[in-house]
Amino acid sequence: MLQVSKLIPQGQGLAKPLVQRAAQLVLDWDIRQKSRFDAVASDERHVGVFLPRGAVVRGGDVLLTQDGSLLRVVAAPQPVLRITACPDHPAHEQAFDLMRAAYHLGNRHVPIELKPDHLKIEPDHVLAEMLRAMHLTVVEVREPFEPEAGAYGDHSGHGAGGGDIPVHGARESHGHGHHPGHQHHNHNHNHNHDHG
């Protein structure tokens, strides 16, 4: 069995043709969230993965084997619940409905993938009923699942959200041409902090 103990997040620093030619490991989320697992690569080699405890493997990551070969990780399609807002609601309410759903799922520590127009979670009939009661559309589909890393885990910058969670008080440029004092949609950006 070929051993793997090094992960290269999103193949950073590797030539794209090299990564594209690499054998694939097609893995669902249940496997990718483990730091130790066995798998069979697309070239039929048996692989034993031994990563540092707490490591999470994401689709697009590259694993380096003991013999120096590369394995490209592909997030396997798996059953997930795709959650969308009710199309009968106005657009601004749809965004709020999804935000509210994400809040309630987060309070239950449910792994969740956030997209601009939908959410994804692993199948759970109780949660599906709760979400339907909140007037959301919930359908089971087979798609890759890349849940958010969370505020305190996986700071490698390659989670599903595409970056780290900013630290309170830190300035971050989003490339939207923001100017000092610029405000969005009547949101008040003057935060009053009581440092008592």
N, C-alpha and C positions, 0 to 999 in steps of 0.2 A: 504494500500500500504506500502510495506517494504521500509524503507529509507536507503540510502547509503551516507556516507559523508567521507569515508576514502578509499584511494587507496594505495595498496601495489605494487610498481613497480616490475613486473615480479615475484611476489610472494616471494620476497627476505625474507629469514629468516623463511619461512614456510616449514614444512615437505612436500616433494613431494607427498606422498600418500594422504595427506590431501587436497592438491590442486587438484589432479587428481579426487578425489571423489566429489569435489564441483560442484554444478549446474553451467551451462554455460550461459553466455550472449553472443549471437552471434550478432555482431554489425558491420555495414559497417563504412567506414571512415567518412561519413557525420555526423553520430551520435557520433562517438568516439572523434571527435575534439571539441565537446561541453562539457561544464562543468556541465550542467544541462539538464537532459533528463529522459524520462520514457521508460521502456522496460519490456519485459516479459522474465523471465529466463526459462531455459530448464525444470525446475520442475513446470512450469506454475505459479509461483509467480509473481505478479506485483511489479516492483521495481521503485522507484523514486531516481535518482542519483543527488546529490547536492554536487559537488566538488568545491574547490576554483576556482574563475574565472581564465581563462587561462589554466586550467588543460586539458591535453590531455590523453585519455585512449588508450593504445596500446594493441595489441594482446598479451596474456600471462600475462597481469596485473591481479591482484586479487582485488576485491572490498569487503570491510567488511560491512555487514549490521548492522542495529541497534540492531538486536537480536543476533549478534555475529557469524552469519553464513558467509561462504565465497562464492563468485561468481567468477568463472574464465572467463575472457574476451577472446573471440575468434574473430579474425578478419574475418568477413564474406567475402566470394568471392563476387565480384561486377564487373561490367563492367569497364575495364581499357584498355588503349592503351599500348601495349607492344612494345617497340622500340628497334630494334637490328640493328647492322651494316650490311651493304651489304656484303654478304659472298664472293663476287667476289673481294673485296678489300684485299690487304695484311693485315696480322694480326696487324702490327703496325699502319696502317691507320685506321683499325676498331676501335681501342682504341681511337684514336684521333677523329674519327667521333662521337663516343658516348660522349666524353668529350665536343666537340663543341656543340652538341645538349643540353647537360646539362647546358652549359653556356647560350645558348640562352633562354632556358626555365626558368632558374634562373633569367635572366634579366627581364622576364615577371612575376616574382613572382608566378610561377606555382608550386603547390605542386608536388614533384617528389620523387619517390622511386628509389634509386641508387643500382644497382647490378653490379657485376664484368663484366657481359656479356650483360646486357640490362638495360633499364630504364622503369619506368612505370609512367603514368600520367592518370588523369581522362579523359574520352572521350571529345574531342573537335575537330571538323572537320577542323577548321582553322589551329590549331596547327599541326594536322595530315598532312595536305597538305604542310605546311612549312617544316616539318621533311622529308616528301617524296621528296621534292625539294632538300633537302640536301643529297639525295641518301641513306636514312635510310629506313629500313623495318618497317612498322607500321601495327600492327594487333590488332583488338579488341578481348579481352579474358575476362573470368570471373576468377579473382584471388583475394586473399586478397591484400589490399593496405595499405602500411605502409610508407608514405612519410617521408623524412628527417625532423628533427625538426628545422633545421636552426641554424645559428651561434649564435643567441641571445636568442633562446627559448629552453625550455625543457632540462635543464642541469642535469636531473636525471640519465643520463647515460644509458637509455634503449630505445633510439630512434632507428629508423630503421638502422642507421649506426652502432649501437652497442656501442657507446661511445660518450664522449664529444668532441667538437671541441677544439684542443689544442690552447692555447693562444700564440700569437707571442712571440718568444724568449724562450718559455718553452721547456724543454727537455722531450722527451717522448720515452719510450722503446717500441718497437713493437715486440720484441721477435724473430727477424730475425738474431741475432748474428752480429749486426752492430759493427764495430770497429771505434774508432776515426779516422777521415780522410778517411773512406771508402766512395767510390763514386759508384753510380749506372750508368751503361750504358752511360758513358761520360757526365753525367749531371754535370755542374759546381756548387759546393756547396759553393763557396766563394761569399757571398752576400755583395755588397758594399752599405753601408748605409751612407747617407750624414746627419750628425747631425749638421746642421748649424744654 
